[in-house]
């Protein structure tokens, strides 16, 4: 989907009004206009990504850190029992979200939110096949080429004296795209 046609990009660029609870250069948090409960917030990356798997690792980690902090603020301010963090491309059948979003949904004793599914029957051989398939994919992801370190991180790594002053070992900044 083109960014000009994405409602969430239009919200992030202030072309469409929203009830903002948080904003920084990368993320905006808004109250959902169709909330699952009081205080339901949608965390929107300002840059258009179709899903969270397209986001560069560093941006994703920052995005999740901000979502976690906003979730904590919801806990402190509205006193729900919990705040669920939900990511999905399809909130209801046929309602596909065209933008990577994290929903922060406060849960209360009297809410009507109901995550129900019919448990699937699987044989032991099916579990083993699925287990091995996922493990194989994880190994492929782990062996993916590591991105080059940022310029700042590379320079910090060259300065072990900074780590010695703080009585910490030098940081190894080499990480794969997905960290396990």
Phi, psi and omega in degrees: 000137179288144182301326182295335182260354183277120182301326182286327173294321179293323176294314181297328180267009175070019176280340177233130182290151178206161176272095184279133173248344181204146173204139169219182183299339184251332190225147171232140176245126182232155172288134178291134180285345174235069189291145173285332178201170180297124178096009179297118183245141174252124177265121187241121171294137181290329176277139183285124170228136178292331180201169183291340182285345176276342185289138172300147185309312183299317178294319179299316180297320177295317179301312181292325178297317179293317179300319179298316181295318179293321176300320178295321177297323176297316177303315182291321188273325185252351177055045173287172176291328185195167171233118177276139175253117187237127171238129173202149176278340184226100182290320173225157183305123179089352181255079184274130178278127183275012187212145176295126181220147169244127176264131173252109188244108176296138179248131180237158180304324184260015181286166182252015181288133184216107175268100184239137172217158177272116179303136180271140176275128178226140176280161178304320180296327177292317177301315181296318180296316179293316178305311182293323179296315180292317178301318179297317179295322178297318178297322177295318179294317180298326184272002177299152182298133178288139177290157178289144180294154176293159181301316181297315181295322179296320179292322177296323181294331179286349184249073180294342179295332176297319180291324181294318179302322182268005181059039179234150176288155176301146182277132173271113185266358179287113178227150175281168182303315176248127184263128176246000000 
